[in-house]
């Protein structure tokens, strides 16, 4: 009996040790990665899910624990574009080439040149049904608000910045758009270090 208790205790301890331990970042704290820095929105605490020199992913619960928010910033290679219109067409083409896995059904999408920034950027807003993350037996709502930009000092580098949310059908977050715009306005393009 004692051996069984010891084995069960060891199994329990090893399963506790296997739980991920995420760094925590207070909202409003400037974060930097290769070529760009940004400020995660709100005064809530974000969990760092992924942090590399070319990609950062942060997550937190919304006001309701059934809602999750993700901030994602990444740096990627692009074909150099000369104008906002050419870059818009490039982003439209790349988004149209994304694989249709059947998980998402697009409800609405808006892509347009982002006139709020002096850099060449495309603003995007989407809303989709997510059939892969069902809650209470129905699909969830997946919303995004973000931008794609050409790095001002490296025209072959693109910057992707996005705030997204998943929530049960019918759950509305009235501050989502303002949080997303807050994130986009916070972006500063840095010089690339060798």
Residue frames as qw, qx, qy, qz and C-alpha x, y, z in Angstrom:
[[0.000, 0.886, 0.463, 0.000, 0.00, 0.00, 0.00],
 [0.319, -0.782, 0.102, 0.525, 2.84, 2.35, 0.88],
 [0.406, -0.110, 0.600, 0.680, 4.46, 1.73, -2.53],
 [0.193, 0.645, 0.655, 0.344, 1.18, 2.61, -4.28],
 [0.159, -0.933, -0.242, 0.213, 0.90, 5.87, -2.33],
 [0.396, -0.572, 0.341, 0.633, 4.51, 6.77, -3.15],
 [0.364, 0.188, 0.685, 0.603, 3.94, 5.99, -6.85],
 [0.074, 0.811, 0.553, 0.177, 0.75, 8.06, -6.93],
 [0.277, -0.870, -0.041, 0.405, 2.53, 10.94, -5.18],
 [0.415, -0.330, 0.500, 0.685, 5.39, 10.81, -7.69],
 [0.273, 0.468, 0.690, 0.479, 2.95, 10.77, -10.61],
 [0.073, -0.913, -0.397, 0.052, 1.08, 13.73, -9.14],
 [0.354, -0.749, 0.164, 0.535, 4.32, 15.67, -8.56],
 [0.403, -0.084, 0.608, 0.679, 5.62, 14.94, -12.05],
 [0.188, 0.667, 0.630, 0.349, 2.32, 16.07, -13.62],
 [0.179, -0.933, -0.188, 0.250, 2.51, 19.32, -11.63],
 [0.420, -0.540, 0.377, 0.624, 6.08, 19.85, -12.79],
 [0.397, 0.226, 0.684, 0.568, 5.00, 19.34, -16.41],
 [0.138, 0.876, 0.451, -0.101, 2.56, 22.30, -16.29],
 [0.492, 0.510, 0.080, 0.701, 3.86, 25.23, -18.33],
 [0.351, -0.677, -0.266, 0.590, 5.13, 28.26, -16.46],
 [0.392, 0.710, 0.302, 0.501, 4.49, 31.42, -18.49],
 [0.292, -0.076, -0.179, 0.936, 6.18, 34.74, -17.95],
 [0.013, 0.813, 0.572, -0.105, 3.75, 37.52, -17.10],
 [0.295, 0.142, 0.137, 0.935, 3.86, 41.03, -18.59],
 [0.101, 0.616, 0.496, -0.603, 1.72, 43.91, -17.31],
 [0.381, 0.726, 0.464, 0.335, -0.32, 45.62, -20.04],
 [0.030, -0.999, -0.006, -0.020, 1.08, 49.05, -20.82],
 [0.573, -0.584, 0.442, 0.368, 4.68, 47.76, -20.74],
 [0.510, 0.721, -0.351, -0.310, 6.66, 48.38, -23.94],
 [0.845, -0.131, 0.496, 0.152, 8.02, 45.17, -25.46],
 [0.258, 0.738, -0.468, -0.413, 10.68, 44.93, -28.16],
 [0.855, 0.062, 0.483, 0.179, 11.61, 42.36, -30.73],
 [0.483, -0.097, 0.476, 0.729, 13.72, 42.49, -33.87],
 [0.139, 0.260, 0.491, 0.819, 12.75, 45.65, -35.82],
 [0.361, -0.559, -0.373, -0.647, 9.65, 46.64, -33.84],
 [0.102, -0.081, -0.746, 0.653, 8.35, 47.48, -30.37],
 [0.405, -0.466, -0.504, -0.604, 4.78, 47.67, -29.09],
 [0.214, -0.185, 0.606, -0.743, 2.69, 48.07, -25.95],
 [0.201, -0.326, -0.917, -0.115, 0.16, 45.34, -25.09],
 [0.282, -0.517, -0.194, -0.784, -3.19, 47.02, -24.37],
 [0.658, -0.625, -0.284, -0.308, -4.97, 47.51, -21.05],
 [0.164, -0.674, 0.572, -0.439, -3.70, 47.46, -17.52],
 [0.952, -0.188, 0.133, -0.204, -4.27, 43.70, -17.17],
 [0.376, -0.556, 0.717, 0.190, -1.50, 41.11, -17.03],
 [0.779, 0.457, -0.303, -0.303, -0.60, 39.16, -20.19],
 [0.822, -0.280, 0.478, 0.134, 0.94, 35.68, -20.27],
 [0.209, 0.664, -0.590, -0.410, 3.86, 35.29, -22.69],
 [0.936, 0.139, 0.283, -0.154, 3.08, 32.22, -24.82],
 [0.819, 0.288, 0.200, 0.455, 5.88, 32.72, -27.34],
 [0.049, -0.968, 0.139, 0.203, 8.79, 35.14, -27.48],
 [0.791, 0.074, 0.286, 0.536, 11.47, 34.92, -30.13],
 [0.243, -0.377, 0.165, 0.878, 13.44, 37.63, -31.88],
 [0.108, -0.033, -0.565, -0.818, 10.92, 37.55, -34.78],
 [0.482, -0.423, -0.596, -0.483, 7.64, 36.68, -33.05],
 [0.072, -0.068, 0.665, -0.740, 5.81, 37.45, -29.84],
 [0.479, -0.406, -0.621, -0.468, 2.47, 35.98, -28.73],
 [0.074, -0.101, 0.614, -0.780, 0.73, 37.12, -25.55],
 [0.410, -0.411, -0.724, -0.374, -2.58, 35.92, -24.08],
 [0.106, -0.022, 0.597, -0.795, -5.03, 36.87, -21.37],
 [0.028, 0.544, 0.838, -0.040, -8.61, 36.26, -20.36],
 [0.063, -0.521, -0.268, -0.808, -11.14, 38.95, -21.19],
 [0.360, -0.343, 0.326, -0.804, -13.53, 40.43, -18.65],
 [0.906, -0.085, 0.129, -0.394, -15.36, 37.10, -18.81],
 [0.437, -0.468, 0.755, 0.140, -13.17, 33.95, -18.37],
 [0.744, 0.343, 0.571, 0.048, -14.89, 32.37, -21.41],
 [0.478, 0.877, -0.013, 0.047, -13.25, 35.03, -23.60],
 [0.733, -0.329, 0.205, 0.558, -9.56, 35.00, -24.53],
 [0.288, 0.944, -0.097, -0.131, -7.47, 37.78, -26.07],
 [0.831, -0.055, 0.241, 0.499, -4.25, 37.26, -28.02],
 [0.133, 0.922, -0.223, -0.286, -1.68, 39.87, -29.04],
 [0.858, 0.065, 0.348, 0.371, 0.58, 38.70, -31.83],
 [0.163, 0.908, -0.268, -0.279, 3.50, 40.56, -33.43],
 [0.843, -0.048, 0.427, 0.324, 5.73, 38.98, -36.04],
 [0.079, 0.736, -0.428, -0.518, 8.39, 39.92, -38.58],
 [0.795, 0.222, 0.555, 0.103, 8.41, 38.19, -41.97],
 [0.277, -0.223, 0.537, 0.765, 9.95, 38.44, -45.44],
 [0.503, 0.692, 0.413, -0.312, 7.99, 40.12, -48.23],
 [0.536, 0.409, 0.380, 0.633, 8.40, 41.13, -51.84],
 [0.165, -0.311, -0.132, 0.927, 9.21, 44.88, -51.75],
 [0.182, 0.748, 0.621, 0.145, 6.17, 47.04, -52.58],
 [0.312, 0.225, 0.076, 0.920, 6.25, 50.66, -53.74],
 [0.287, -0.321, -0.062, -0.901, 2.84, 52.01, -52.66],
 [0.435, -0.026, 0.645, -0.627, 0.00, 51.46, -50.19],
 [0.782, 0.301, -0.034, -0.544, -2.21, 50.25, -53.04],
 [0.618, 0.401, -0.674, -0.060, 0.39, 47.70, -54.26],
 [0.018, 0.238, -0.854, 0.462, 0.91, 46.49, -50.68],
 [0.630, 0.082, 0.382, -0.671, -2.85, 46.16, -50.19],
 [0.813, 0.339, -0.306, -0.362, -3.08, 43.96, -53.31],
 [0.387, 0.395, -0.808, 0.203, -0.11, 41.91, -52.07],
 [0.246, -0.123, 0.757, -0.593, -1.76, 41.30, -48.66],
 [0.752, 0.199, 0.123, -0.617, -5.12, 40.49, -50.26],
 [0.721, 0.381, -0.550, -0.181, -3.41, 37.90, -52.47],
 [0.214, 0.309, -0.852, 0.364, -1.48, 36.34, -49.56],
 [0.451, -0.024, 0.597, -0.663, -4.61, 36.12, -47.39],
 [0.798, 0.281, -0.098, -0.524, -6.56, 34.54, -50.28],
 [0.599, 0.395, -0.697, -0.013, -3.83, 31.87, -50.58],
 [0.298, -0.344, 0.746, -0.487, -4.22, 30.75, -46.95],
 [0.220, -0.063, -0.955, -0.187, -5.48, 27.14, -46.78],
 [0.627, -0.261, -0.044, -0.733, -9.19, 26.55, -46.21],
 [0.101, 0.171, -0.949, 0.247, -9.13, 23.90, -43.48],
 [0.463, -0.444, -0.673, -0.367, -12.86, 24.08, -42.80],
 [0.388, -0.341, -0.620, 0.591, -12.29, 25.25, -39.25],
 [0.005, -0.428, -0.200, 0.881, -13.21, 28.89, -39.92],
 [0.260, 0.646, 0.634, 0.337, -16.14, 30.39, -41.78],
 [0.211, 0.012, -0.015, 0.977, -15.64, 34.05, -42.60],
 [0.064, 0.743, 0.610, -0.268, -18.47, 36.32, -41.51],
 [0.271, 0.958, 0.080, 0.050, -16.93, 39.61, -42.60],
 [0.719, -0.185, 0.120, 0.659, -13.54, 41.00, -43.56],
 [0.204, 0.978, 0.051, -0.006, -12.18, 44.46, -44.21],
 [0.707, -0.167, 0.183, 0.663, -8.74, 45.21, -45.65],
 [0.272, 0.928, 0.168, 0.191, -7.73, 48.77, -46.51],
 [0.489, 0.424, -0.285, 0.707, -4.71, 51.07, -46.53],
 [0.512, -0.640, -0.452, 0.353, -4.10, 52.27, -42.97],
 [0.240, 0.765, 0.086, 0.591, -4.11, 56.05, -43.20],
 [0.540, -0.838, -0.032, -0.070, -3.49, 56.54, -39.46],
 [0.727, -0.450, 0.284, 0.434, 0.20, 55.68, -39.93],
 [0.207, 0.825, -0.336, -0.403, 2.87, 57.35, -42.06],
 [0.262, -0.310, 0.877, 0.256, 4.42, 53.96, -42.93],
 [0.553, 0.104, -0.576, -0.594, 2.96, 51.79, -45.69],
 [0.215, -0.020, 0.888, -0.407, 0.45, 49.66, -43.79],
 [0.468, -0.232, -0.632, -0.572, -2.74, 47.70, -44.42],
 [0.401, -0.160, 0.558, -0.709, -5.40, 47.70, -41.69],
 [0.445, -0.102, -0.817, -0.352, -7.54, 44.59, -41.32],
 [0.479, -0.110, 0.531, -0.690, -10.62, 43.58, -39.35],
 [0.466, -0.002, -0.804, -0.369, -12.21, 40.14, -39.55],
 [0.605, -0.163, 0.509, -0.591, -14.95, 38.21, -37.86],
 [0.492, 0.190, -0.800, -0.287, -15.29, 34.44, -38.29],
 [0.887, -0.303, 0.070, -0.342, -17.07, 31.40, -36.91],
 [0.108, 0.525, -0.836, 0.115, -14.53, 29.03, -35.32],
 [0.892, -0.110, -0.230, -0.374, -15.83, 25.47, -35.44],
 [0.703, 0.204, -0.602, 0.317, -12.65, 24.05, -33.89],
 [0.158, 0.107, -0.597, 0.779, -13.05, 25.82, -30.54],
 [0.446, -0.516, -0.550, -0.481, -16.62, 25.00, -29.62],
 [0.011, -0.069, 0.640, -0.765, -18.01, 26.22, -26.34],
 [0.494, 0.218, 0.539, -0.647, -21.31, 24.97, -25.03],
 [0.603, 0.288, 0.741, 0.066, -21.66, 22.83, -28.17],
 [0.484, 0.840, 0.245, 0.022, -21.62, 25.67, -30.72],
 [0.643, 0.416, -0.024, 0.643, -18.93, 27.53, -32.62],
 [0.364, -0.652, -0.190, 0.638, -17.06, 30.44, -31.08],
 [0.339, 0.934, 0.089, 0.070, -16.63, 33.88, -32.54],
 [0.698, -0.211, 0.143, 0.670, -13.09, 34.72, -33.63],
 [0.213, 0.967, 0.138, 0.035, -12.41, 38.42, -34.24],
 [0.686, -0.114, 0.071, 0.715, -9.19, 40.12, -35.30],
 [0.156, 0.985, 0.066, 0.005, -8.06, 43.71, -35.64],
 [0.697, -0.418, 0.277, 0.513, -4.56, 44.42, -36.86],
 [0.365, 0.873, -0.192, -0.258, -2.18, 45.66, -39.51],
 [0.852, 0.099, 0.226, 0.462, 0.50, 44.54, -41.92],
 [0.036, 0.961, -0.133, -0.238, 3.28, 47.08, -42.52],
 [0.769, 0.464, -0.163, 0.409, 6.39, 47.42, -44.62],
 [0.615, -0.569, -0.106, 0.536, 9.30, 48.14, -42.31],
 [0.222, 0.966, 0.032, -0.132, 10.33, 51.72, -43.17],
 [0.101, -0.790, 0.560, 0.226, 14.07, 51.00, -43.28],
 [0.245, -0.200, 0.923, 0.221, 13.87, 47.47, -44.78],
 [0.591, 0.246, -0.141, -0.755, 11.37, 47.23, -47.68],
 [0.580, 0.123, -0.775, -0.220, 11.77, 43.44, -47.87],
 [0.170, -0.102, -0.851, 0.487, 10.55, 43.01, -44.26],
 [0.430, -0.516, -0.409, -0.618, 6.90, 42.96, -43.23],
 [0.036, -0.091, 0.705, -0.702, 5.55, 43.51, -39.74],
 [0.473, -0.420, -0.658, -0.409, 2.30, 41.88, -38.61],
 [0.046, -0.065, 0.603, -0.794, 0.53, 43.20, -35.50],
 [0.495, -0.327, -0.583, -0.555, -2.84, 41.88, -34.35],
 [0.329, -0.106, 0.668, -0.658, -5.21, 41.69, -31.43],
 [0.494, -0.126, -0.726, -0.461, -7.64, 38.78, -31.62],
 [0.441, -0.169, 0.585, -0.659, -10.40, 37.44, -29.41],
 [0.395, -0.148, -0.866, -0.269, -12.34, 34.21, -29.08],
 [0.319, -0.028, 0.530, -0.786, -15.60, 34.17, -27.22],
 [0.287, 0.345, 0.889, -0.086, -18.85, 32.22, -27.07],
 [0.035, 0.463, 0.601, 0.651, -21.54, 33.10, -29.58],
 [0.287, -0.815, -0.427, -0.266, -23.39, 36.20, -28.39],
 [0.577, -0.614, -0.142, 0.520, -20.62, 37.42, -26.07],
 [0.356, 0.843, 0.097, 0.391, -19.81, 41.02, -27.00],
 [0.585, -0.407, -0.120, 0.691, -16.70, 42.96, -25.99],
 [0.205, 0.946, 0.250, 0.027, -17.44, 46.66, -26.55],
 [0.239, -0.880, 0.311, 0.267, -13.82, 47.66, -25.87],
 [0.838, 0.032, 0.426, 0.340, -12.22, 45.23, -28.38],
 [0.531, 0.725, 0.187, 0.397, -11.87, 47.77, -31.22],
 [0.113, -0.955, 0.187, -0.199, -10.42, 50.45, -28.95],
 [0.725, -0.517, 0.425, 0.161, -7.93, 47.94, -27.46],
 [0.797, 0.286, 0.373, 0.380, -6.88, 46.88, -30.95],
 [0.323, 0.870, 0.056, 0.368, -6.39, 50.47, -32.10],
 [0.442, -0.853, 0.276, -0.030, -4.44, 51.19, -28.92],
 [0.820, -0.207, 0.433, 0.313, -2.08, 48.31, -29.82],
 [0.654, 0.547, 0.302, 0.426, -1.66, 49.50, -33.43],
 [0.054, 0.961, -0.039, 0.267, -0.94, 53.10, -32.41],
 [0.621, -0.721, 0.293, 0.088, 1.72, 51.89, -29.95],
 [0.902, 0.161, 0.209, 0.341, 3.90, 50.29, -32.64],
 [0.020, -0.899, 0.345, 0.269, 7.35, 51.83, -33.19],
 [0.905, 0.385, -0.079, 0.162, 9.65, 50.55, -35.92],
 [0.512, -0.742, 0.355, 0.247, 13.22, 50.07, -34.68],
 [0.378, 0.685, -0.594, -0.186, 16.43, 49.68, -36.63],
 [0.988, -0.015, -0.152, -0.007, 17.55, 46.10, -37.18],
 [0.359, -0.758, 0.543, 0.037, 20.63, 45.13, -35.21],
 [0.643, 0.458, -0.604, -0.110, 23.23, 42.88, -36.80]]
